């Protein structure tokens, strides 16, 4: 048992006594351990609030706001990039030179990108592609259509070592008939009117040739003429030096 001083008369009073036996004053209530713990926790929290650096809180808020703005800006930029279609350059004509190993005679060629038919053909022509071309040497120019596989056309006229075919050709929106000649089993067909065809190639932006193919009916090859004029000038410059 512990003794404490009475707050009224100063006499010794037991901590278990409810009142001072001398003056009758009530004994002070003992504070429980739980009360002390709660009081200490609250006090520590209040000290933390009043001693924290207000500038750091402001900086964190500013940083958060800045981060949000950056995210929105990045999102906006990404959206703008996504909505802008990439610029795709259309394929152009190319040029190359050839030399006869026996005679040494040189020739130059301008050719379109390879074209597939507008409707795929059946076996054995399913992989056939074609290109439109112009050739020249030291003395002449010619226009032709080359194929990855020898064309098998019908309704042609038989000549001396070749077949002649009258076909429809569309230059831009203008559809006309042209004449093509094919040496037997050759994988190229030459236009009958070279000068006229070369002029049309240089002046149009697209061409489509319709061929009456054996077992397939009307087969149409679309050709781009993008860069054909530039390619033609290129090979003419080379042939002028032969």
QUIVENFEN-V672253 format. One record per residue. N is the residue number from 1. SS is DSSP state (helix for helix, strand for strand, loop for the rest). PHI is phi in whole degrees, 0 to 359 (NA if undefined). Layout:
n=(N & N)
ss=(SS & SS)
phi=(PHI & PHI)
This chain:
n=(1 & 2 & 3 & 4 & 5 & 6 & 7 & 8 & 9 & 10 & 11 & 12 & 13 & 14 & 15 & 16 & 17 & 18 & 19 & 20 & 21 & 22 & 23 & 24 & 25 & 26 & 27 & 28 & 29 & 30 & 31 & 32 & 33 & 34 & 35 & 36 & 37 & 38 & 39 & 40 & 41 & 42 & 43 & 44 & 45 & 46 & 47 & 48 & 49 & 50 & 51 & 52 & 53 & 54 & 55 & 56 & 57 & 58 & 59 & 60 & 61 & 62 & 63 & 64 & 65 & 66 & 67 & 68 & 69 & 70 & 71 & 72 & 73 & 74 & 75 & 76 & 77 & 78 & 79 & 80 & 81 & 82 & 83 & 84 & 85 & 86 & 87 & 88 & 89 & 90 & 91 & 92 & 93 & 94 & 95 & 96 & 97 & 98 & 99 & 100 & 101 & 102 & 103 & 104 & 105 & 106 & 107 & 108 & 109 & 110 & 111 & 112 & 113 & 114 & 115 & 116 & 117 & 118 & 119 & 120 & 121 & 122 & 123 & 124 & 125 & 126 & 127 & 128 & 129 & 130 & 131 & 132 & 133 & 134 & 135 & 136 & 137 & 138 & 139 & 140 & 141 & 142 & 143 & 144 & 145 & 146 & 147 & 148 & 149 & 150 & 151 & 152 & 153 & 154 & 155 & 156 & 157 & 158 & 159 & 160 & 161 & 162 & 163 & 164 & 165 & 166 & 167 & 168 & 169 & 170 & 171 & 172 & 173 & 174 & 175 & 176 & 177 & 178 & 179 & 180 & 181 & 182 & 183 & 184 & 185 & 186 & 187 & 188 & 189 & 190 & 191 & 192 & 193 & 194 & 195 & 196 & 197 & 198 & 199 & 200 & 201 & 202 & 203 & 204 & 205 & 206 & 207 & 208 & 209 & 210 & 211 & 212 & 213 & 214 & 215 & 216 & 217 & 218 & 219 & 220 & 221 & 222 & 223 & 224 & 225 & 226 & 227 & 228 & 229 & 230 & 231 & 232 & 233 & 234 & 235 & 236 & 237 & 238 & 239 & 240 & 241 & 242)
ss=(loop & loop & strand & strand & strand & loop & loop & loop & loop & loop & loop & strand & strand & strand & loop & loop & loop & loop & strand & loop & loop & loop & loop & loop & loop & strand & loop & loop & loop & loop & loop & loop & helix & helix & helix & helix & helix & helix & helix & helix & helix & helix & helix & helix & helix & helix & helix & helix & helix & helix & helix & loop & loop & helix & helix & helix & helix & helix & helix & helix & helix & helix & helix & helix & helix & helix & helix & helix & helix & helix & helix & helix & helix & helix & helix & helix & helix & helix & helix & helix & helix & helix & helix & loop & loop & loop & loop & loop & loop & loop & loop & loop & loop & strand & strand & strand & strand & strand & strand & loop & loop & loop & loop & loop & loop & strand & strand & strand & strand & strand & strand & loop & loop & loop & strand & strand & strand & loop & loop & loop & loop & loop & loop & loop & loop & loop & loop & loop & strand & strand & strand & strand & strand & strand & strand & strand & loop & loop & loop & loop & strand & strand & strand & strand & strand & strand & strand & loop & loop & loop & loop & loop & strand & loop & loop & loop & strand & strand & loop & loop & loop & strand & strand & strand & strand & strand & strand & strand & strand & strand & strand & loop & loop & strand & strand & strand & strand & strand & strand & strand & strand & strand & strand & loop & loop & loop & loop & strand & strand & strand & strand & loop & loop & helix & helix & helix & helix & helix & helix & helix & helix & helix & helix & loop & loop & strand & strand & strand & strand & strand & strand & strand & strand & loop & loop & loop & strand & strand & strand & strand & strand & strand & strand & strand & loop & loop & loop & helix & helix & helix & helix & helix & helix & helix & helix & helix & helix & helix & helix & loop & loop & loop)
phi=(NA & 253 & 248 & 231 & 279 & 290 & 287 & 263 & 249 & 84 & 282 & 286 & 228 & 293 & 292 & 270 & 282 & 277 & 209 & 291 & 292 & 269 & 249 & 83 & 292 & 292 & 284 & 295 & 287 & 277 & 283 & 286 & 297 & 299 & 296 & 298 & 297 & 299 & 297 & 294 & 296 & 296 & 296 & 297 & 296 & 294 & 297 & 297 & 294 & 283 & 262 & 289 & 277 & 298 & 294 & 293 & 296 & 295 & 296 & 296 & 295 & 295 & 296 & 297 & 295 & 297 & 297 & 296 & 296 & 296 & 297 & 294 & 296 & 296 & 297 & 296 & 295 & 298 & 296 & 294 & 294 & 294 & 281 & 266 & 292 & 292 & 277 & 254 & 282 & 291 & 296 & 242 & 293 & 236 & 231 & 201 & 241 & 221 & 224 & 284 & 296 & 279 & 259 & 81 & 291 & 254 & 215 & 233 & 222 & 240 & 227 & 279 & 298 & 299 & 236 & 269 & 295 & 297 & 232 & 299 & 274 & 276 & 298 & 261 & 250 & 296 & 254 & 290 & 233 & 221 & 216 & 264 & 217 & 230 & 238 & 208 & 225 & 293 & 232 & 206 & 230 & 209 & 241 & 204 & 239 & 259 & 228 & 284 & 214 & 306 & 293 & 242 & 258 & 236 & 64 & 258 & 262 & 274 & 243 & 280 & 86 & 208 & 248 & 244 & 231 & 262 & 232 & 270 & 229 & 252 & 262 & 55 & 251 & 260 & 260 & 223 & 261 & 232 & 249 & 243 & 241 & 233 & 294 & 306 & 64 & 286 & 262 & 218 & 233 & 257 & 286 & 287 & 255 & 298 & 299 & 295 & 294 & 297 & 295 & 292 & 298 & 288 & 257 & 255 & 252 & 204 & 214 & 225 & 248 & 253 & 241 & 272 & 268 & 300 & 76 & 241 & 79 & 284 & 246 & 244 & 249 & 268 & 240 & 276 & 250 & 296 & 83 & 292 & 296 & 295 & 295 & 296 & 298 & 299 & 287 & 295 & 296 & 289 & 293 & 293 & 265 & 285)
